[in-house]
Amino acid sequence: MDGPIPPDRPIARWVLISAALCSIVLTTGWLIADAVQPATYSPIHQTISILAGHAGAHRWIATTALLLVGACYLATAAGMTALRLPGRIGLAVAGTAAIGVAMCPEPVVGTTTQHMAFTTVGAATIAIWPALTARRDHGGCAVLSVPVAATVTVAFLALLAWLFIEAQTDGRVGLAERIDSSVQACWPFVVAVGLRRSARTAPARPVPEDASPAEVG
């Protein structure tokens, strides 16, 4: 069973920053990369992977963004000490996958097994990540409650299904991917804020009557 969230382990401010950067860097990265592409590139019908692939113009922009996003996920996973281990591992896997996508760019034509593996693992992991953070004893952090985590997970899986359908039909896969990734990348920040607030409002632990001065301090 879940143990209570320790009130003496608040989320540090740097974790809020790293969590916020997950979404900011990702969205800013593909917006800038989109702006420098030739007119033949369609952000509605073509993926972000192309921006970081060998067919993309100034591919270093999207590649750098993916590397930074991966690093932010890893840092956030390390700093969210109040989360259960599955939640922290899940976020670390998503970060590793983002770095893998950057390090295994798509060729000019087609894709590679490595790129598809990292893309698939990353997309699936970040979609189910809210469920990995859920706990019955959420210590006043509502975003970790089972109903909220389940609802958000269902919404994320619906976005992922939309992306899959668009990819299979050669439709608006670029639009679906941008909405899907940008929305999901915001959730670590929401969780970080919730954890920090719940730690601030948690009641102080009672001090035993027979505690020594050193234990009280």
N, C-alpha and C positions, 0 to 999 in steps of 0.2 A: 504493500500500500504506500501511497505518497506520504512523505513527512511534510510538516508545515514549512513554509518558506521562512528561512532564518531572517528575523528582522534586523540582525546585526550585520548583514551582508548587503548593503545597498549598492545600487548600480552607480558606478563612477561616472563623472561627467564625460570622460573621454569615450565611454561606451555609447553614450547618447550621440556623440559626434560621429563615431565610426558607423553606427547604425543609420544615422541620417544620410551619411555619404553614400551608403549602398544604393539608394534610389537616385540621389542627386547626380552622382557621377555617371551612373548608367544612362539616365535620360539626357543629361547634358552631352555625354559622349556621342550618342547616336544622332542627336540634333546637329552637333557641329560636323560630324562625319557626313551626314546627309547633305549639308550645305555645300560641301566641296566635291560632291560627286558629279559626274557628267549628266546631261539632261536625260540620257537614256535610262538612268537609274530611277526606279520608282519605290519610294519608301512604303507605299501602300501594298505593292505586290511583291516586293523583294525583301529578303531577311536582313537582320543586323549582321549575321555571319558574313555576308558578302562584303560588308564594309571593312571587316577585319581580314578578309580573305585576299588571295593574290589578285583577284579581279577588281578589288576596291581601289579607289584613288586615295592617296594619303592614308593607307591602311593603318599606319601607326597610331592614328587618333583613336579608332575603335579598339585596337589592340591594347593600347595603354588604359583605356577606360575599363576594359574587361579585367585586366590585371589588377587595377585599383579596386574594382568592385569585389573581386575575389579576396584581395587582402583585407578589405573592410569586413566582409563576411567572417573571415577567420578571426580577425581582431574582436569582432562583436561576440563570436562564439566563446572566445577565451574570457571575455570580460563579463558575460552573463552568468556569474557563478551561482545565482539563485535558481537557474533553470535546472530541470532534471537532465541527466546525462544524455538521453536520446535527443532532446532538443538541441543541446550544444553540439553533439556529433552531427546531427542533421544539417545545421547551419555551416559547420566546417566542411561537410561534403559538398554543399552547394558552392562554397567559396573555392574549393579545390576544382570543382567542375568548371567554374568560370575561368579560372587560370588555365585549365586544360583546353578550353575552347580557344583562348587567345594563343596558346602555344602550338595548337594544331589547326592552323588556318585552312579554310577551304581552298582547293585548287581553282584555277580559272574556270574549269568546267567540272561539274559534278561535286562530289564530296569525298570524304575519307571515312573509314571505319572509326578511327580515333576521334575525329571531330563529331561524328554522329553519336558516339558513345558518351562523350562528355556533355554534349548538348542535351541528350535524353535524360541522363542521370541528373543534371542540374535542374532541368525543367520539372522533372517528377519530384525531386527532393524538396524544392522550394514550394511546390504546390501542396505537399502534405505536411510541411513544416509546422503550421499552426497546430495540427493534431499532435505532433510530437512534444509540444510545449504544454499540453493540457494536463491539469491535475485537479483532483477533487478538493483537496485542501489548498486553495489558491491564495490564502492569506490576504484577501481583500483585493487582489489583482484580478479584476474582472476579465481582462483579455486572456487570462490563462484558464478561465473556467471552462468546463467541458462543453456547455452549450455554445459559448462564443467561439471557442476553438473549432468545434465541429462545423458551425455555420460558415466560418471563414474558409475552412478547408474545402467544403462543398463548393463555395463560390470560386475558389482558386482552381479546383478540378474542372469546373464548368468552363473557365477561361482556357485551361489547358486543352480541353476537348474541342473548343472552338478553334484554337490554334491548329490542332491536329487535322480537323476537318478542312480548314482553309489550305493547309499544306498538301493534303491529298487531292484537293480539287483545283490546285493552282489558282486559287482565288486571292483574297486579300490577306495573304499570310504575313506580309510585312506589318500591316495595321494590327492584326491579331497579336503578333509577337510583341510589338511595342507596348500595347495596352497591357497584355498579360505580364510581361517582365517588369514594367514600371509599377504596376499596382502591387505585385507580389513583393517587390523589393522594398516597399514602404513598411511592411508588417514588422520586420525586426525593430524598427524605430518605435512603432506603436507599443510593442512588447517592452522595450527598454524603458519607455516613459511610464508605462503601467507598473513595472517593477520598482522603479525609483520612487514613484508616488506611494506605492503600498508600503515600501520600507520606511518612508518618512512618517506615515500615519500609523504604523504598527505600534501597539502599546509597548512600553518599556518592560523588560523582563524584571520580575520581582527579585529583590536581593534577599537571600536567606538571612535569617536573624543571626545565625552563628557564623556568618561569613567574616573572614579576616579583612583588615584594611586593604591588603594587597589584592584580594579577590574583588573587592568593591571597586577599586581603581582600575 
